[in-house]
Amino acid sequence: MAFLILFELSSLTTFFCLVIYLSSNSGVCMLNFSAALSLMSVTAIDCWSAFAPFLANVICCPQLEATLAILIGQSSKETNVLALNGTLAKPCLSDIEQILVGQGANDSLAQICSVHGSNLTQASCPVKDVNEFETIVDTSKLLAACKEIDPVKECCAQICQGAILEAATRIALKSSELMSMDGLHILPRHSTRVNDCKSIVLRWLASKLDPSHAKKVLRGLSNCNVNKVCPLVFPDMRNVATGCGDGMSNQTTCCRAMESYVSHLQKQIFITNLQALDCATSLGTKLRKSGITKDVYSLCHISLKDFSLQVGNQEAGCLLPSMPSDATFDTSSGVSFLCDLNDNIPAPWPTTSKVPASSCNKTVKIPALPAVASAQSGFHTDNVRHFLLFASSMVLIMVV
């Protein structure tokens, strides 16, 4: 009941956060938690205990990663460094976890999101000092490109992402041995260092924006990576290949095999509509390679929703919007998040056995947000979109 009171009495959120912080603090972490109290509350709800494993890929882990970057970035205003040292990283991560768990988050977030103390350090990046960073990087150009991003266009236009890569490359090039002979290029074997330096760049950006604005930018950027890849694990498909392969004599047998196969996908995680498109393409490509030439998606009426986690006893899966979103909490309905229940798009059967090279060349048009996205509360026009409200018991039903 403690965490329910925390969210019911929203005016006391700051007080409860501070109490949790003081009681769980390791005594050595110097991160400025007070600069991101509201952000931490959002993260706790996004990673709510029962839902974190199912929302990990799209909502929980991107929000946790943004929170870590913002905490270090905001603290750099006082410390003048954009990374924690190895001694402080582990206890600070533990403190962050304790604060989030105290507000209702899952107690295995580090494992669910593959976060380690080293993720709070500079890793292999040679620069962590703010003054040194600002001497090397064209910070005006970086801030101009990233202070406002279009979450729809950025993933393909890569205006901010390009500026981040350039800044990360410059600070990685502090070690001259990384350079190739033709200028600002990193040798392939040193790409890990550039990726580590991207974290430093993101923290610097987070230090120049207020936490809520920084969260919007960082979630928008991470969402580009989220929507690039199908996160589902495809089990063995020999039964589908047998039932639907060339010479298929019984459509009913084929569709039963297909429906049985898809039912395993529906027990995994919630995915976005764009991820569902990637998953449909990936599975279709694998099925074609196994010898299936007929469009079994159309034959068996497979839609994009069939690739996402099923909600309770509903027949349709919940596709999350491709734009960044958060879960919400209130005492009357519990945890809720937005699902697009009317995005009834048939799963497209691939025309070749090759996976498309770029997600920016998709021919299927999917809205970034559910219909009537301008509705403020998310409860309007029930025949167009719904706010799905879940309880922990329903989550257990999903995975039985």
Disulfide bonds with the S-S distance in Angstrom:
Cys29-Cys92 2.07
Cys47-Cys60 2.13
Cys61-Cys113 2.10
Cys125-Cys197 2.18
Cys146-Cys160 2.05
Cys155-Cys224 2.18
Cys156-Cys360 1.94
Cys230-Cys279 2.01
Cys244-Cys254 2.02
Cys255-Cys300 2.20
Cys318-Cys339 1.76
